[in-house]
Amino acid sequence: MTIAKIPGSLWPYFQEYDPQSLDCNQDADLIIQRTLEYGGWEEIRWLVASYGTERIRKFLRLHGERLLSAPTFIFWRKLLGVRRWRRSPFRKEARQVWPF
Protein backbone atom coordinates (compact mmCIF):
# COMPACT_ATOMS: atom_id res chain seq x y z
CA MET A 1 0.00 0.00 0.00
CA THR A 2 1.42 3.35 -1.00
CA ILE A 3 0.50 6.21 1.28
CA ALA A 4 0.96 9.83 0.33
CA LYS A 5 3.17 11.91 2.61
CA ILE A 6 1.62 13.69 5.57
CA PRO A 7 -0.15 16.89 4.45
CA GLY A 8 1.64 20.11 5.34
CA SER A 9 -1.38 21.32 7.29
CA LEU A 10 -0.75 18.54 9.85
CA TRP A 11 2.94 19.31 10.35
CA PRO A 12 2.39 21.61 13.37
CA TYR A 13 1.02 18.57 15.26
CA PHE A 14 4.26 16.62 14.76
CA GLN A 15 6.57 19.18 16.35
CA GLU A 16 8.77 16.60 18.03
CA TYR A 17 9.25 14.73 14.73
CA ASP A 18 10.40 15.54 11.23
CA PRO A 19 7.15 14.92 9.31
CA GLN A 20 9.03 14.28 6.07
CA SER A 21 10.98 11.43 7.62
CA LEU A 22 8.04 9.63 9.25
CA ASP A 23 7.30 6.29 7.66
CA CYS A 24 3.58 6.17 6.91
CA ASN A 25 3.45 2.39 7.41
CA GLN A 26 5.70 2.06 10.44
CA ASP A 27 4.37 5.19 12.20
CA ALA A 28 0.73 4.61 11.25
CA ASP A 29 -0.62 4.68 14.82
CA LEU A 30 1.06 8.02 15.53
CA ILE A 31 -0.19 9.53 12.28
CA ILE A 32 -3.74 8.24 12.79
CA GLN A 33 -3.79 9.47 16.39
CA ARG A 34 -2.62 13.00 15.57
CA THR A 35 -4.91 13.29 12.56
CA LEU A 36 -8.02 12.13 14.43
CA GLU A 37 -7.21 14.39 17.36
CA TYR A 38 -6.24 17.57 15.52
CA GLY A 39 -7.07 17.25 11.82
CA GLY A 40 -9.82 19.05 9.95
CA TRP A 41 -12.07 17.43 7.38
CA GLU A 42 -9.49 17.71 4.58
CA GLU A 43 -6.94 15.88 6.70
CA ILE A 44 -9.53 13.27 7.69
CA ARG A 45 -10.30 12.67 3.99
CA TRP A 46 -6.57 12.16 3.38
CA LEU A 47 -6.38 9.77 6.35
CA VAL A 48 -9.30 7.64 5.12
CA ALA A 49 -7.96 7.63 1.56
CA SER A 50 -4.50 6.65 2.81
CA TYR A 51 -5.29 4.05 5.48
CA GLY A 52 -8.90 3.05 4.90
CA THR A 53 -11.66 2.90 7.49
CA GLU A 54 -10.82 -0.63 8.64
CA ARG A 55 -7.28 0.37 9.65
CA ILE A 56 -8.65 3.42 11.49
CA ARG A 57 -11.25 1.26 13.26
CA LYS A 58 -8.50 -1.14 14.30
CA PHE A 59 -6.55 1.77 15.78
CA LEU A 60 -9.63 2.90 17.71
CA ARG A 61 -10.24 -0.59 19.10
CA LEU A 62 -6.65 -1.21 20.13
CA HIS A 63 -5.29 2.22 21.08
CA GLY A 64 -8.03 4.85 20.84
CA GLU A 65 -9.11 4.91 24.46
CA ARG A 66 -5.54 5.32 25.65
CA LEU A 67 -4.10 7.65 22.99
CA LEU A 68 -7.02 9.97 22.20
CA SER A 69 -8.80 12.41 24.46
CA ALA A 70 -12.11 11.05 25.75
CA PRO A 71 -14.35 13.32 23.62
CA THR A 72 -12.32 12.58 20.47
CA PHE A 73 -12.34 8.84 21.13
CA ILE A 74 -16.10 8.73 21.70
CA PHE A 75 -16.80 10.89 18.63
CA TRP A 76 -14.77 8.74 16.24
CA ARG A 77 -15.90 5.48 17.81
CA LYS A 78 -19.54 6.39 17.24
CA LEU A 79 -18.99 7.98 13.83
CA LEU A 80 -17.09 4.98 12.47
CA GLY A 81 -19.36 2.43 14.12
CA VAL A 82 -16.75 0.82 16.32
CA ARG A 83 -18.56 -1.41 18.77
CA ARG A 84 -17.85 -1.37 22.45
CA TRP A 85 -14.21 -2.30 22.83
CA ARG A 86 -13.10 -5.50 24.49
CA ARG A 87 -11.87 -5.42 28.02
CA SER A 88 -8.23 -4.53 28.01
CA PRO A 89 -5.69 -4.39 30.82
CA PHE A 90 -5.43 -0.63 30.21
CA ARG A 91 -9.13 -0.12 30.89
CA LYS A 92 -8.95 -1.88 34.27
CA GLU A 93 -5.74 -0.08 35.17
CA ALA A 94 -7.25 3.31 34.35
CA ARG A 95 -10.15 2.76 36.74
CA GLN A 96 -8.06 1.76 39.74
CA VAL A 97 -7.72 4.26 42.53
CA TRP A 98 -4.23 5.66 42.99
CA PRO A 99 -2.79 3.73 45.96
CA PHE A 100 -0.73 6.63 47.36
Rosetta constraint file for C-alpha pairs under 8 A:
AtomPair CA 2 CA 50 HARMONIC 7.78 0.50
AtomPair CA 3 CA 24 HARMONIC 6.41 0.50
AtomPair CA 3 CA 25 HARMONIC 7.81 0.50
AtomPair CA 3 CA 50 HARMONIC 5.25 0.50
AtomPair CA 3 CA 51 HARMONIC 7.47 0.50
AtomPair CA 4 CA 24 HARMONIC 7.97 0.50
AtomPair CA 4 CA 50 HARMONIC 6.79 0.50
AtomPair CA 5 CA 20 HARMONIC 7.21 0.50
AtomPair CA 5 CA 24 HARMONIC 7.18 0.50
AtomPair CA 6 CA 10 HARMONIC 6.88 0.50
AtomPair CA 6 CA 11 HARMONIC 7.49 0.50
AtomPair CA 6 CA 19 HARMONIC 6.79 0.50
AtomPair CA 6 CA 20 HARMONIC 7.45 0.50
AtomPair CA 6 CA 24 HARMONIC 7.89 0.50
AtomPair CA 7 CA 11 HARMONIC 7.09 0.50
AtomPair CA 7 CA 43 HARMONIC 7.22 0.50
AtomPair CA 9 CA 43 HARMONIC 7.80 0.50
AtomPair CA 10 CA 14 HARMONIC 7.27 0.50
AtomPair CA 10 CA 35 HARMONIC 7.23 0.50
AtomPair CA 10 CA 38 HARMONIC 7.95 0.50
AtomPair CA 10 CA 39 HARMONIC 6.75 0.50
AtomPair CA 10 CA 43 HARMONIC 7.45 0.50
AtomPair CA 11 CA 15 HARMONIC 7.01 0.50
AtomPair CA 11 CA 19 HARMONIC 6.16 0.50
AtomPair CA 13 CA 34 HARMONIC 6.67 0.50
AtomPair CA 13 CA 38 HARMONIC 7.33 0.50
AtomPair CA 14 CA 18 HARMONIC 7.16 0.50
AtomPair CA 14 CA 19 HARMONIC 6.40 0.50
AtomPair CA 14 CA 34 HARMONIC 7.82 0.50
AtomPair CA 17 CA 22 HARMONIC 7.58 0.50
AtomPair CA 18 CA 22 HARMONIC 6.66 0.50
AtomPair CA 22 CA 27 HARMONIC 6.47 0.50
AtomPair CA 23 CA 27 HARMONIC 5.51 0.50
AtomPair CA 23 CA 28 HARMONIC 7.67 0.50
AtomPair CA 24 CA 28 HARMONIC 5.42 0.50
AtomPair CA 24 CA 31 HARMONIC 7.38 0.50
AtomPair CA 27 CA 31 HARMONIC 6.30 0.50
AtomPair CA 28 CA 32 HARMONIC 5.96 0.50
AtomPair CA 29 CA 33 HARMONIC 5.95 0.50
AtomPair CA 29 CA 59 HARMONIC 6.68 0.50
AtomPair CA 30 CA 34 HARMONIC 6.19 0.50
AtomPair CA 31 CA 35 HARMONIC 6.04 0.50
AtomPair CA 32 CA 36 HARMONIC 6.02 0.50
AtomPair CA 32 CA 47 HARMONIC 7.12 0.50
AtomPair CA 32 CA 56 HARMONIC 7.01 0.50
AtomPair CA 32 CA 59 HARMONIC 7.67 0.50
AtomPair CA 33 CA 37 HARMONIC 6.07 0.50
AtomPair CA 33 CA 64 HARMONIC 7.69 0.50
AtomPair CA 33 CA 67 HARMONIC 6.85 0.50
AtomPair CA 33 CA 68 HARMONIC 6.66 0.50
AtomPair CA 34 CA 38 HARMONIC 5.84 0.50
AtomPair CA 34 CA 39 HARMONIC 7.21 0.50
AtomPair CA 35 CA 39 HARMONIC 4.57 0.50
AtomPair CA 35 CA 43 HARMONIC 6.72 0.50
AtomPair CA 35 CA 44 HARMONIC 6.72 0.50
AtomPair CA 35 CA 47 HARMONIC 7.28 0.50
AtomPair CA 36 CA 44 HARMONIC 7.00 0.50
AtomPair CA 36 CA 72 HARMONIC 7.43 0.50
AtomPair CA 36 CA 76 HARMONIC 7.77 0.50
AtomPair CA 37 CA 68 HARMONIC 6.56 0.50
AtomPair CA 37 CA 69 HARMONIC 7.53 0.50
AtomPair CA 37 CA 72 HARMONIC 6.25 0.50
AtomPair CA 39 CA 43 HARMONIC 5.31 0.50
AtomPair CA 39 CA 44 HARMONIC 6.25 0.50
AtomPair CA 40 CA 44 HARMONIC 6.22 0.50
AtomPair CA 41 CA 45 HARMONIC 6.11 0.50
AtomPair CA 42 CA 46 HARMONIC 6.39 0.50
AtomPair CA 43 CA 47 HARMONIC 6.14 0.50
AtomPair CA 44 CA 48 HARMONIC 6.19 0.50
AtomPair CA 45 CA 49 HARMONIC 6.07 0.50
AtomPair CA 46 CA 50 HARMONIC 5.91 0.50
AtomPair CA 47 CA 51 HARMONIC 5.89 0.50
AtomPair CA 47 CA 52 HARMONIC 7.32 0.50
AtomPair CA 48 CA 52 HARMONIC 4.61 0.50
AtomPair CA 48 CA 53 HARMONIC 5.80 0.50
AtomPair CA 48 CA 56 HARMONIC 7.67 0.50
AtomPair CA 51 CA 55 HARMONIC 5.90 0.50
AtomPair CA 51 CA 56 HARMONIC 6.92 0.50
AtomPair CA 52 CA 56 HARMONIC 6.60 0.50
AtomPair CA 53 CA 57 HARMONIC 6.01 0.50
AtomPair CA 53 CA 80 HARMONIC 7.66 0.50
AtomPair CA 54 CA 58 HARMONIC 6.14 0.50
AtomPair CA 55 CA 59 HARMONIC 6.33 0.50
AtomPair CA 56 CA 60 HARMONIC 6.32 0.50
AtomPair CA 57 CA 61 HARMONIC 6.20 0.50
AtomPair CA 57 CA 77 HARMONIC 7.76 0.50
AtomPair CA 57 CA 80 HARMONIC 6.97 0.50
AtomPair CA 57 CA 82 HARMONIC 6.31 0.50
AtomPair CA 58 CA 62 HARMONIC 6.11 0.50
AtomPair CA 59 CA 63 HARMONIC 5.47 0.50
AtomPair CA 59 CA 64 HARMONIC 6.10 0.50
AtomPair CA 60 CA 64 HARMONIC 4.02 0.50
AtomPair CA 60 CA 65 HARMONIC 7.06 0.50
AtomPair CA 60 CA 73 HARMONIC 7.37 0.50
AtomPair CA 60 CA 76 HARMONIC 7.92 0.50
AtomPair CA 60 CA 77 HARMONIC 6.78 0.50
AtomPair CA 60 CA 82 HARMONIC 7.55 0.50
AtomPair CA 61 CA 65 HARMONIC 7.77 0.50
AtomPair CA 61 CA 82 HARMONIC 7.21 0.50
AtomPair CA 61 CA 85 HARMONIC 5.71 0.50
AtomPair CA 61 CA 86 HARMONIC 7.83 0.50
AtomPair CA 63 CA 67 HARMONIC 5.88 0.50
AtomPair CA 64 CA 68 HARMONIC 5.39 0.50
AtomPair CA 64 CA 73 HARMONIC 5.89 0.50
AtomPair CA 65 CA 69 HARMONIC 7.52 0.50
AtomPair CA 65 CA 70 HARMONIC 6.96 0.50
AtomPair CA 65 CA 73 HARMONIC 6.09 0.50
AtomPair CA 66 CA 90 HARMONIC 7.50 0.50
AtomPair CA 68 CA 72 HARMONIC 6.16 0.50
AtomPair CA 68 CA 73 HARMONIC 5.54 0.50
AtomPair CA 69 CA 73 HARMONIC 6.03 0.50
AtomPair CA 70 CA 74 HARMONIC 6.15 0.50
AtomPair CA 71 CA 75 HARMONIC 6.07 0.50
AtomPair CA 72 CA 76 HARMONIC 6.22 0.50
AtomPair CA 73 CA 77 HARMONIC 5.92 0.50
AtomPair CA 74 CA 78 HARMONIC 6.09 0.50
AtomPair CA 75 CA 79 HARMONIC 6.03 0.50
AtomPair CA 76 CA 80 HARMONIC 5.81 0.50
AtomPair CA 77 CA 81 HARMONIC 5.91 0.50
AtomPair CA 77 CA 82 HARMONIC 4.97 0.50
AtomPair CA 77 CA 83 HARMONIC 7.44 0.50
AtomPair CA 78 CA 82 HARMONIC 6.30 0.50
AtomPair CA 87 CA 91 HARMONIC 6.63 0.50
AtomPair CA 87 CA 92 HARMONIC 7.76 0.50
AtomPair CA 88 CA 92 HARMONIC 6.84 0.50
AtomPair CA 89 CA 93 HARMONIC 6.12 0.50
AtomPair CA 90 CA 94 HARMONIC 5.99 0.50
AtomPair CA 91 CA 95 HARMONIC 6.60 0.50
AtomPair CA 92 CA 96 HARMONIC 6.62 0.50
